[in-house]
Amino acid sequence: MIVTIANPKGGTGKTTLVRALSGTAAHAGNDVFLIDADSRANTMRWVTMSKQMDVWPDRLEAESCLDPNQIYKLALQHQQEGKIVFVDVEGTTNENLFAGLYCADIVLIPLQTTQDDVVAGMQLALNHIPVVEEDQKRKLPTMIVINQHDLVTGRAKAHEPLREILRESGVALASQPIARRASYQSIGAAGTLQTSAKPDPKAIAEMETLLGELLALYRSKASEAKQ
């Protein structure tokens, strides 16, 4: 399974989500390969620090790659080896974003319920992804996850029209939002949710649920392809 985490807008929490998801998948016993396709290389700095602090999962490999053709080849190569592959692309519309889309089995779009985030996420889901589907003659399952969520934002009436846009878009929506938790910030420098000094069971449960939904979506797609 290749999961590309993408939103053509920065600041949606993509990289933090990639760290939490890939770590959770590795701690669950999966072989995981993480491609950092972001020119800022934040993920690779996290990898370096995690290894130096001896909090890096044995089953997780990571590599920086900024060449679109190589991103595509690298993802397929490691998928064929039976690994779960996560591709972390930059928050902009560039060739690396499309490389991530072309190799993906699933696209995960994190966003907050702000106008800029929703507009960018909908542009990706309803404009860019259909282009890839038409070109490759295949369906590309897409899931939106509301990220960095809190009760105040969740209940704000001003954001209800944006939430309605997400519900009516026809794009799958993760069953639960990812809360704004200190534990996600704590892994920004090094480590995973499972190796932090004080593991947060609620954050771990959120990632396990999201990972389970991605796997279910992938299996559903595979089943439909066989029919």
N, C-alpha and C positions, 0 to 999 in steps of 0.2 A: 504494500500500500504506500503510495506517495501522496503526502498531504502538503500542499502549498498554502502557507499562511500569508495572506496578501490583503492590502488595502492601499490604493494609490495615494493615500493621505498619511502623513507622518503623525506620530503621537497617539495612535490607537491602541498601543500596548501589544503590538505583534511580537516583538522580541521577547518580552517577559512571558507571553503565552507560549512561545516556542520552547523556552527553557523549562517551563513548568510541565508542558505536555511531553516533551522528549524525555525528561527525567522520569516522569511517571510511567511512561511506556517501558523504559529500561528497567526500572525497579519492579515492574510487573513480570519481568522475565523475557521480554522481547529484545532481539537484537535491533538496535536503532542507529540510523545514520542521519546526521544533521548537516545540511548544506547552508552555509552562511553566504548568501548572495547579496549582501548589503555592503556597499563600499565603506561604510563606517566601521565595519568589522567588530561591532559590539559583542556579538556572540562569541567570536574567537577570543576576545579578551576574557570573557566569562569562562571559557574553556581553560585557558591558561591559568587563571587564578584558582579555578576549582581543582586542577591537577596539582598545583603547588600546595594547596591546603589539604590535599588528600581527601576530597569530598566528591570525586568524580565517579559516576557509575561505570562498572566494568563493561557493561553491554552497550555503552553509548560511544559512538565515534563521531567526529565532526571534522569538517574541512571547509576552508574558505574557497569560494569560486566565483569569479566575476565575469567569466566568459560565457555568454549565453549558450553556445553550442556544447560546452563542457558541462554546464549545469544540467542540461537535458541528458547527456550521456551518463554522467555520474549518477543521477537519480535512477535511471533505468538499470544501470549496472548493479547497484546495491539492492534495488527492489528484486531483481532476478536472483540475488543471493539470499532472499527470504527475509530481508530487513524491512522494518518500518522506516520510511524516509520522510523527513520533514525538511521543507525548503523555506527558508526565511528570506523574503525579498524586501528590497528597500521601499519606503513609502513614497513612491513616485511611479509614473508611467514610463517605463523604459524597456529595453530589450530583455533585461533579466526578469522583469515581471512576466513578460510573455513566455520566456523560456520556462519559468515556473508553472505557468498555466498549461503549456503544451505537454509537459511531462506528467502533470498531476492526474491522480485518480480522483481526488477530492480537493476542492478549494475551500478553505476556511477563512471567512472574512470577519475579523474582529472589529467592532466599532462601539463607540459610545453614542448615546442618544442625543447628539448635537447635530445641528443642521449640516455642518461641513462633513462630519463623519458619515452620516446617512447618505448624503449626496454622492460622496466618493464611493461608498460601498455599493450603492445602487448602480452607479456608472460601471463598476467592475462586473457586477452580477448580471446586469441587463444589457450592457453594450459590449464589453470586451469578451466576456466568456462565450456569448453566442457566436462571435466571430471565430473563436477557437473551435467550437462545436461544429460549425459549418465547414471549416477547413479540414478538420480531422474526421468528419462524418461519424461523430460519436457524442453521446451525452456526457457532460462533465458535471457530476453532482457538486452542488455548492451548499454550504451551510454558513449562516450568519450567527455569530455569538456576540451578545452584548457584553462588553468588557468594562472593567473598572466601575462596576455598578454600586450604587449606594441607595439607601432608602429614600433620601431626600430627592435625588434625581428620579428614582423610580416612581415616586408619587407626584412629581411636578406636573401640573396640568399643562404647562407650556410645552412639555415634551410629548404629550399625547398624540398630536398629529404626526410626529415623527415615528412614534411606535406603530401608529396605524398604517403608515407607509410600509413599514417592514412587514406587518402582518398581511398586507394586501399584495405584496410584491410577488408572491408565489415561490419565493426562495425559502428553503428549509431554515427554520430557526431552532437553535439549540434549546433544549428543554428548560434550561435554567441559565440565568446570567452569571457571569463571573464577578464575584464581589470585589470591592476595593478592600484588600486585606494587607496588613503589614507583612505577612509572610511572603507575598509575591514581591514586595520591594526588597525583602531581606536576601532573596536569591539573586538580586541584581549584580552583586559583585562576584559571588561564587556559590557553588553548591546547588542542590535541588531541594524541593519541598521536603523530601524524605530524609535529607542529610543535614538540615538546618539544626541549630542548637535546640530549638523548641519547635518541633514539627507541629503544624496546625492541621488537625484532622479534618476540619471543614474545608480547607483549601485542597487538601489531598483528595477528599471525596468529590469536590467539584471537578478536578482534573480527571479522576477516574471515570466519572459520569460522562464527561465530554469525550474522552478517549473511547469509551464504550459506544457512544453514538456515532463516532466517526467509523469505527470498525463495523458497526451494524449497517451503516450507509454503504460502505465498501462491499460488504458481503451481498447486500441487496442488489447493487450494481452488477456484481459478478454473476449472480444468479440470473438476472434478467438477460445478460449477454449470452448465456448458455441456451436460453429458450428460443 
